[in-house]
Amino acid sequence: MIDTDKYEGHTPAPWTILTIDTMRQYPDSPCLKLAQDAPLLLEEVKRLRHELLLILSDFQTRKTDMYEMRNRIETILKGVDEE
């Protein structure tokens, strides 16, 4: 799991050229850490979206019931919390 605590205090979007210059001056800045981890964050969003779409598809085709759907979502969320 990505430690999102290290992004605490980052500058909210939209970033400007001044924000980018500041990131370069302070290598430990939350903004720089967030920018460096952007590809990892994007992959995690894609993975979670894919998992949710699979659950929804199974539910719509009646391959799963509400109880199983809930268990699968809880498993996904548990994995996110443990990583």
FENURGI-V423125 format. One record per residue. N is the residue number from 1. PHI is phi in degrees with one decimal (999 if undefined). D_CENTER is the distance of its C-alpha to the mean C-alpha in Angstrom with 2 decimals. Layout:
BEGIN
n=N phi=PHI d_center=D_CENTER
n=N phi=PHI d_center=D_CENTER
END
This chain:
BEGIN
n=1 phi=999 d_center=8.89
n=2 phi=-85.6 d_center=7.86
n=3 phi=-77.3 d_center=10.23
n=4 phi=-75.2 d_center=8.94
n=5 phi=-62.5 d_center=12.64
n=6 phi=-70.8 d_center=13.72
n=7 phi=-94.9 d_center=12.46
n=8 phi=-56.0 d_center=14.76
n=9 phi=89.2 d_center=17.41
n=10 phi=-67.7 d_center=15.89
n=11 phi=-74.4 d_center=17.74
n=12 phi=-64.7 d_center=16.27
n=13 phi=-66.8 d_center=16.35
n=14 phi=-82.0 d_center=18.54
n=15 phi=-83.0 d_center=19.31
n=16 phi=-113.7 d_center=22.92
n=17 phi=-62.7 d_center=24.94
n=18 phi=-64.7 d_center=25.79
n=19 phi=-62.0 d_center=22.20
n=20 phi=-64.9 d_center=22.00
n=21 phi=-62.4 d_center=25.43
n=22 phi=-62.8 d_center=24.45
n=23 phi=-58.1 d_center=21.53
n=24 phi=-67.3 d_center=24.17
n=25 phi=-77.5 d_center=26.53
n=26 phi=-124.1 d_center=24.26
n=27 phi=-63.2 d_center=22.40
n=28 phi=-97.2 d_center=20.89
n=29 phi=-68.6 d_center=19.57
n=30 phi=-58.9 d_center=16.09
n=31 phi=-64.1 d_center=15.99
n=32 phi=-66.2 d_center=16.83
n=33 phi=-61.5 d_center=14.30
n=34 phi=-65.3 d_center=11.51
n=35 phi=-63.6 d_center=13.36
n=36 phi=-66.9 d_center=13.84
n=37 phi=-89.2 d_center=10.27
n=38 phi=-52.7 d_center=9.35
n=39 phi=-62.4 d_center=10.11
n=40 phi=-66.1 d_center=7.99
n=41 phi=-64.0 d_center=4.76
n=42 phi=-62.4 d_center=6.62
n=43 phi=-62.8 d_center=7.67
n=44 phi=-67.2 d_center=4.85
n=45 phi=-61.5 d_center=4.72
n=46 phi=-62.2 d_center=8.38
n=47 phi=-63.4 d_center=8.88
n=48 phi=-65.6 d_center=7.92
n=49 phi=-61.5 d_center=9.89
n=50 phi=-60.4 d_center=12.58
n=51 phi=-59.7 d_center=12.99
n=52 phi=-66.3 d_center=13.44
n=53 phi=-65.7 d_center=15.82
n=54 phi=-63.6 d_center=17.76
n=55 phi=-62.6 d_center=18.25
n=56 phi=-61.9 d_center=19.38
n=57 phi=-62.1 d_center=21.66
n=58 phi=-62.5 d_center=23.21
n=59 phi=-67.5 d_center=23.82
n=60 phi=-67.3 d_center=25.41
n=61 phi=-94.0 d_center=27.64
n=62 phi=60.7 d_center=28.55
n=63 phi=-84.5 d_center=27.49
n=64 phi=-146.3 d_center=25.83
n=65 phi=-110.7 d_center=26.67
n=66 phi=-59.7 d_center=24.87
n=67 phi=-63.1 d_center=25.17
n=68 phi=-66.0 d_center=23.65
n=69 phi=-60.4 d_center=20.83
n=70 phi=-61.9 d_center=20.07
n=71 phi=-61.7 d_center=20.32
n=72 phi=-65.8 d_center=17.92
n=73 phi=-65.8 d_center=15.22
n=74 phi=-61.8 d_center=16.08
n=75 phi=-63.7 d_center=15.90
n=76 phi=-61.1 d_center=12.36
n=77 phi=-66.3 d_center=11.40
n=78 phi=-63.3 d_center=13.81
n=79 phi=-61.7 d_center=12.33
n=80 phi=-65.4 d_center=8.95
n=81 phi=-68.3 d_center=11.34
n=82 phi=-84.7 d_center=13.58
n=83 phi=-67.7 d_center=11.66
END
